[in-house]
C-alpha cells in the first residue's frame, strides 16, 4: 500500500438541509477514472467523517488511485440541519455524489459506508449507479426496512467483524442468506464493530477485493 499521504481539501457542499462539511482526499498519483464517496456511522453516537474506519476506507480508495470524498451528515460538525433517521442522510449522500460527479466528470462512482453509514450508502445506491458498493458492519435490521426488499443493482461487498457487539454477525449472515443473489460477505475473525487493531486488515480486504474484481472485468 502507498505510504504517501494524499492531498486534502476542506469543502463546503450545498445540501438539501444546508451546507455540508466535507473533505476531499486525492492521491499523489491518481489512477483510473473512479471516485469514492464515504458515509460515516450514526450521528447520534458520535459518528463523524473522521471515524477511524471511514478514514481507513478512504485511504483504501487512495491506495487504488481514487479521489475520496467523506463528509459529515446534517447536524454533525459544521454541516447544517438536524438528524433525519437515515432518510435525510441519504439525501445528503446523493447531494455529495452529485457534487463528486461535477468535480470528476466521466468518473465511475464507488460508494462506501460504515455501520449506520453502510445502511445509508446502500439506500443511496438504489438511485445511483455505483460501480461498487462496500459496506462495513452495516445496520442490517434498519437497512432491511429502508431498502424495502430492494437491492442495489451493483457489485456489493459487506465486511463484518465476527465479534461485533453492535451489529451481531449472525444477524448480518441471516440477512445476507435471505437475499438473492445478495452481496458478497467477508467475515473477519476475532474482530469487533470498530475493527480495533484490524484496520490494516480491513484495508487489505477492500483493496484486494476491488483489484481482483476489476482485473476480471
Secondary structure, DSSP 8 states (H G I E B T S, - for coil): ---S--EEEEEEEEETTEEEEEEEEE-TT--SSEEEEEE-S-GGGT--TT-HHHHHHHHHHHHTT-EEEEE--TTSTT--S---TTHHHHHHHHHHHHHHHHHTTT-EEEEEEETHHHHHHHHHHTSS--SEEEEES--HHHHHHHHTT---SS-EEEEEETT-SSS-HHHHHHHHHTSSS--EEEEETT--TT-TT-HHHHHHHHHHHHHHHHHH-
